[in-house]
Amino acid sequence: MNISIYQAAAALSAYDRNHEVIAENMASSSVNGFKRQGVSFSTVQAGLIPAPGTGEIGANQHFLLPRTTSVTNFEPGQTKYSGAKTDVAIDGAGFFEIHLPQGSTYYTRDGEFKLDSKGQLTTKGGGLVMGQGGKPLQFDMTKVNEIIILPSGEAKQGDNIVGKLNIVQFDDQQLLTSIGNGNFLADSPKLVPIPVKDANVRQGFIEGSNATPMKEMAALLTNIRQYETNQQVIQMHDERMGRAIATLGETGG
């Protein structure tokens, strides 16, 4: 059995997956709050091979195949000024808690919010931005210019305290499931949202994506070179086996 061909083929599959991830990062480089996705390469024991010269399977004669694991880079993106009263950027750790009409919850760093017709603070997609205590933040639509969101996350309208943004974090962020556009589900039983005690937010600012087109293009070129190298390995072994078969055919004749 030619192990090298299997290893190269598995590597092609891994680099193909990495290509898809890089392409997604490039496409999302302008999405607010997006977190760059990555691929971690490792090896997995795939089987046993006969010990050289004996034809017997040795206890330690393992062969390995490459595999990939998805990882997320949670480094903050660049903060940019918007000037909107309802825009908020988290300076430090944490996620905004968002409730959808059907009852599900997701978490995001995208603080580009707006007020709906009822005066509730929502995302661009209509999800409710939750405050502490499990209630959405409710504002008076006739006094939008009086909205103040303090660095602590406390929201006020004039002298009236509306509530406080519920900013949470998780012990192991890598267990969060990306659902695109910088949004994440905490669908693992090991994930419990923990309130950020010393949250620090900036009103009138938005956190951008932490993926940049230039870095992703460089990663794409590197990935293409590695893909082509494994293609060449497969081609080399294919040609070698072809020559071996031709030689055996001539010998048999």
Secondary structure as GFF3:
##gff-version 3
##sequence-region A 1 253
A	DSSP	alpha_helix	3	27	.	.	.	ID=ss1
A	DSSP	beta_strand	37	50	.	.	.	ID=ss2
A	DSSP	beta_strand	57	72	.	.	.	ID=ss3
A	DSSP	beta_strand	79	81	.	.	.	ID=ss4
A	DSSP	beta_strand	88	90	.	.	.	ID=ss5
A	DSSP	beta_strand	95	99	.	.	.	ID=ss6
A	DSSP	beta_strand	105	108	.	.	.	ID=ss7
A	DSSP	beta_strand	114	115	.	.	.	ID=ss8
A	DSSP	beta_strand	121	122	.	.	.	ID=ss9
A	DSSP	beta_strand	128	131	.	.	.	ID=ss10
A	DSSP	beta_strand	135	136	.	.	.	ID=ss11
A	DSSP	three_ten_helix	141	146	.	.	.	ID=ss12
A	DSSP	beta_strand	147	149	.	.	.	ID=ss13
A	DSSP	beta_strand	154	157	.	.	.	ID=ss14
A	DSSP	beta_strand	160	164	.	.	.	ID=ss15
A	DSSP	beta_strand	167	169	.	.	.	ID=ss16
A	DSSP	three_ten_helix	173	175	.	.	.	ID=ss17
A	DSSP	beta_strand	177	178	.	.	.	ID=ss18
A	DSSP	beta_strand	183	185	.	.	.	ID=ss19
A	DSSP	beta_strand	194	195	.	.	.	ID=ss20
A	DSSP	beta_strand	201	203	.	.	.	ID=ss21
A	DSSP	beta_strand	205	207	.	.	.	ID=ss22
A	DSSP	alpha_helix	213	252	.	.	.	ID=ss23
###
